[in-house]
Amino acid sequence: MNFHLIHHPDFSRDMDRLHEAWKRDRDSPAGREFQAAMAALRALRVGRDVE
């Protein structure tokens, strides 16, 4: 089962900022935060909320 995630506009702005940081330097703290957030979103979307 897949879920459709709905998020707050502030979250979108934060993710945009983190994505820009990730594009500049994937190993920066913000870049790693973006990677972790994306992994968490993927897990939530497919129902693996324990990850």
N, C-alpha and C positions, 0 to 999 in steps of 0.2 A: 504494500500500500504506500503511495506517495502522498505527501501533504503539500498544500499550497501555503507558503508562509507569507504573512502580511506583516510589514514592519513599519515603525514610526519614521517620519521624514528625517528626524535627527539622526536616526540610525543610518539612513542612506547617505547623509552628508558625511558622517564619520567614516563609513565604508569608502566613499569616494576619496576622502583625504588619505586613508590608509592605502588604498589602491595606488594612488599617485606616489606615495612613499615607497611602496613595494616595487613599482616600475623603476624608480631611481636606484634603489638598493634593496634587493630581496633579503639581505641578511641584517638589515637595520632592525631596531626594536619594533618600529611601526610596520615594517615589511613582514616581520615574523608574526606580529599581531594580526595583520591582514590574512596571512596564510592560516592561522589558527581559527580565525572567524569564519573563513570560507569552509574549512573542514567541519566546523561545528554546524554551519548552515546545511551542508550536504548531508550530514548525519541526521539532523532534524527533519529534513525534507523526506528522507526515506524511512523515517520512524526509528532510527537508531539513537534515541535520546540518551542512552547510557554512555555513548562515546563522548 
